[in-house]
């Protein structure tokens, strides 16, 4: 029996990019492009009428409703759908707003076909796809947010793991960086999920941003 493909929707106002992303998705094994839209409004109309996709690839700057507002609408209507942002902008405010709205990750345009597919694969594995430049921007956000809003009872090691998660590090990378086993990393991640009351790595990053839970080096 053939496995059900992962359904991807694309929201991109530029025709050439939208067609290119569609071709990338359709050429990948295990993925299917279920819809391609020019605006958030068109995508949200389709969301009301059809089964929700697994992932939405969405430009952050769109005519009409912005991608950031689109993330909020998708997360409200279909919380099971992950949203991967496509952006040429890396400013702190866009990163902050998109993560707080519920974006599951970021890819900086123009991204290669391999970059797009790697980000989708990472997302499906529970990671938070971000380019290295975006990850650095996320960390810069925390330098301006000094005091946590609430004490979630995270241990020192859990805070160290949380910081690695915010940097979009994979489980093996975290294990190597902190000199602990991947099993131990998994235990810490599960404890972080429980204490922050979230269920995904994207949720961890979004809450860490909102609640000011990561302290930059030297603080």
HELIX and SHEET records of a PDB file:
HELIX    1   1 UNK A   15  UNK A   27  1                                  13    
HELIX    2   2 UNK A   40  UNK A   49  1                                  10    
HELIX    3   3 UNK A   67  UNK A   77  1                                  11    
HELIX    4   4 UNK A   92  UNK A  101  1                                  10    
HELIX    5   5 UNK A  113  UNK A  124  1                                  12    
HELIX    6   6 UNK A  132  UNK A  143  1                                  12    
HELIX    7   7 UNK A  156  UNK A  166  1                                  11    
HELIX    8   8 UNK A  171  UNK A  178  1                                   8    
HELIX    9   9 UNK A  182  UNK A  196  1                                  15    
HELIX   10  10 UNK A  201  UNK A  211  1                                  11    
SHEET    1   A 5 UNK A  31  UNK A  37  0                                        
SHEET    2   A 5 UNK A   6  UNK A  11  1                                        
SHEET    3   A 5 UNK A  55  UNK A  59  1                                        
SHEET    4   A 5 UNK A  82  UNK A  87  1                                        
SHEET    5   A 5 UNK A 105  UNK A 108  1                                        
END                                                                             
